[in-house]
Amino acid sequence: MSAARTILIVLGAVLSILGTFVFAIFQFFPGVVGSGLGFTLNILDIFALDPALLGIDAIIFYLMLVLFIVWLVSGILQLVGLKSRVVGVIFSLVPLGMGIMFLLLFYTTILGPVTALFTLFTIGEHFGGFFPIFFDLGGSIGLGAYFLIGGGFLGLIGSILSKD
C-alpha cells in the first residue's frame, strides 16, 4: 500500500473528525455555535420535530436528517478507505459536501429554506465556555467548515490513488 495514500486518508479522516466534533462550524450568537457535537446532542429532539410546523416538506427534512447522521460517522468511515476504495470515496464526499454547503449557507442564499435546517440541526451551546472550539474566520464561519472541506478533499484524493 502506498505510503502517500495512507497518509492522505488518515489525515483526511482526522481533519473530518476535528471539523465535525472538535471545531465549531459557525457561530449563531456568542456562546451558541453549530457543530456535529451540537447535532449529536440534539438528535432525539430533532427526531421529535414535526416538519410541517417548520414549513419544510417531510421528505426533505428526513433526507437531510439521514445526511447529517451519515456526516457524523463519515470521518471514521473514511478510514475504511484504507481497505476499500469505494467506501473511502463515498465517505470522503460527505464531509466535503457538508463543508461546501456550510460555506454556501453563509456566503450565498442559494440553499433557501434548507438554511434553517442546517442551523436547527447543528446548533448547540459551548461546553465550559469554549468547546467546541470556535475560531472566527470572518462572517461567523468557523474553522470546522474548512476542516471538513480539507478532510473530505484529502480523503478523496487518498482513496482515488492506487494501492500500489
HUMOHU-V684247 format. One line per field, one symbol per residue. phi: phi as a letter, one per 30 degrees, with the letter a starting at -180 (. if undefined). psi: psi as a letter, one per 40 degrees, with the letter a starting at -180 (. if undefined). A space follows every 10 residues. Layout:
# HUMOHU-V684247
phi: ???
psi: ???
This chain:
# HUMOHU-V684247
phi: .ddddddddd dddddddddd cccddacdae jbbcadddde dcdddddddc edddibeddd eddddddddd edcddddddd ddcbdddddd dcdddddddd ddddeccbcd diddeddedd dcdaddciib cddccdcjii ccdedddddd dddddddddd eddd
psi: hhdddddddd dddddddddd ddhidihdih ehihiddddd dedddddeih dddefihddd dddddddddd ddedddeddd eddhdddddd eddddddddd ddddddeifd ebeddddddd deiiiiheee hihhhhehfe hidddddddd dddddddddd iie.
